[in-house]
Amino acid sequence: MTEKFIPEHIDPLRYAEQSLRLDGLIKLSDMHRLSTSLSKTDDMVTVSLQFGLDEQGKPYIKGHLQTILTLQCQRCMGPFSYEIIADFVLGIVNTLEEAKALPELYEPAMTKEGSLALRELVEDEIILNLPIIPKHEPEDCSVNIPTIESGWEQGKRENPFQVLESLKRKSDK
């Protein structure tokens, strides 16, 4: 089976009017803004995009993407796999005024001279789904952190001023 790659630029209005569907792959190595956050860039993103017009005649894209990224854990600095499965609905617009007028259901996808950069659109969706602080689950990380199960709880530590309190009691007597 040959790999089918998503085109880099399309005419989204033509795709929406014809209710076309695109299914394929995008290389993570082609996503330059995202690749700075990755430990490994030789993986792919599986993408499915359905174009159409809604009841009001507004062009939209319903998208689904799936990928496994190799990120660097910020706790142990080792690599770990992070799976992203995301669905999104975008309204195709040409101007900021059109973007402001979109129904709440849509996020805007701005065209540039009648063309839409699909790779950048998918890259944006992946970046939005990245964790704020990438890290392993505590049980999978090589760095051990204190947890409630290990007996450490905030507020249950020994009071460092306990000695002073005992001295104060002796002086009150």
C-alpha positions in Angstrom: 0.0 0.0 0.0 1.5 3.4 -1.0 1.4 6.3 1.4 -0.9 9.1 0.3 0.2 12.6 1.5 -2.1 15.5 2.1 -1.4 18.4 -0.4 0.4 21.4 1.1 -2.0 24.1 -0.4 -5.6 23.8 -1.7 -8.5 26.0 -2.8 -10.7 25.4 0.3 -13.8 27.0 -1.2 -13.8 24.7 -4.2 -13.3 21.7 -1.9 -16.2 22.9 0.3 -18.5 23.5 -2.6 -17.9 19.9 -3.9 -18.0 18.4 -0.4 -14.6 16.7 -0.9 -12.7 14.6 1.6 -9.0 14.3 2.0 -7.4 11.4 3.9 -3.6 11.0 4.1 -0.4 11.6 5.9 1.8 14.6 6.8 5.4 14.2 7.8 6.3 15.6 11.2 9.7 16.7 9.8 7.8 19.1 7.5 6.3 20.9 10.5 9.1 23.3 11.4 7.4 25.1 14.3 6.4 21.8 15.9 9.7 20.0 15.3 11.5 22.2 17.9 9.4 20.6 20.6 10.0 17.0 19.4 12.8 14.6 20.3 12.2 12.6 17.1 10.7 13.9 13.8 10.5 10.9 11.6 6.9 10.0 12.5 3.7 10.8 10.5 0.4 12.4 11.3 -2.7 10.7 10.0 -5.2 13.3 8.8 -8.8 13.2 7.6 -10.5 16.4 6.4 -14.1 16.7 5.3 -15.0 19.9 3.5 -18.5 21.2 3.1 -21.0 24.1 3.4 -23.3 24.4 6.4 -27.0 25.4 6.4 -26.1 29.1 6.1 -23.7 28.4 3.2 -20.6 29.0 5.3 -17.6 26.8 4.1 -16.2 24.5 6.8 -13.7 21.8 7.5 -14.3 18.9 9.9 -11.0 17.4 10.7 -9.5 14.4 12.6 -5.9 13.9 13.3 -3.9 11.2 15.0 -0.2 10.9 15.8 2.3 9.8 18.4 4.9 12.3 19.2 8.3 11.8 20.9 8.6 14.5 23.5 11.3 15.2 26.1 10.1 14.7 29.7 10.8 17.9 31.7 11.2 15.9 34.9 13.8 13.3 33.8 14.8 14.8 30.4 14.3 11.4 28.8 12.1 10.8 25.7 8.5 9.6 26.0 5.6 9.0 23.6 2.6 11.2 23.7 -0.4 10.3 21.6 -2.7 13.0 20.2 -6.1 12.2 18.8 -8.0 15.4 18.0 -11.2 16.4 16.2 -11.7 20.0 15.1 -14.2 22.1 13.1 -13.0 25.2 11.3 -14.9 27.8 9.4 -13.1 29.0 6.2 -12.7 32.8 6.1 -10.9 35.3 4.0 -10.9 38.3 6.3 -10.9 39.1 10.0 -14.4 40.5 9.8 -15.6 37.1 8.5 -13.7 35.4 11.3 -15.5 37.6 13.9 -18.9 36.8 12.3 -18.4 33.0 12.5 -20.8 31.0 14.7 -19.2 29.8 18.0 -19.0 26.3 16.7 -16.2 27.2 14.3 -12.6 28.3 14.8 -11.4 30.4 11.9 -9.2 29.0 9.2 -7.8 32.0 7.3 -7.2 31.7 3.6 -4.3 33.6 1.9 -5.1 34.7 -1.6 -7.8 32.0 -2.0 -5.4 29.2 -0.8 -5.3 27.3 2.5 -2.0 25.8 3.9 -3.2 22.4 5.2 0.2 21.4 6.7 0.2 24.6 8.8 -3.4 24.1 9.8 -2.7 20.6 11.0 0.5 21.8 12.7 -1.5 24.4 14.6 -4.0 21.8 15.8 -1.1 19.6 17.1 0.5 22.5 18.9 -2.8 23.3 20.6 -2.9 19.7 21.8 0.6 19.6 23.3 0.9 19.4 27.0 1.9 22.6 28.8 4.7 20.7 30.6 5.6 17.5 28.8 6.4 14.7 31.3 6.0 11.0 31.9 3.3 9.7 34.2 4.9 9.7 37.7 5.0 5.8 37.8 6.8 5.8 34.4 9.4 8.5 35.1 12.9 7.6 36.2 12.8 10.6 38.6 11.0 9.7 41.8 8.9 12.5 43.2 7.2 12.4 46.6 3.5 11.5 46.4 0.7 11.3 48.9 0.8 7.5 48.7 4.5 7.6 49.8 3.5 9.3 53.1 4.3 12.8 52.1 1.5 15.2 52.4 1.5 19.0 52.6 0.6 20.1 56.1 1.7 16.8 57.7 5.4 17.7 57.9 7.1 18.3 61.1 6.7 21.9 62.3 10.2 23.6 62.3 9.0 26.0 65.0 8.0 23.2 67.4 11.2 23.7 69.4 10.4 27.4 69.9 6.9 26.6 71.0 8.2 24.2 73.7 10.7 27.0 74.9 7.8 29.4 75.1 5.8 27.0 77.2 8.7 26.6 79.6 9.2 30.4 79.9 5.4 30.9 80.7 5.7 28.6 83.7 
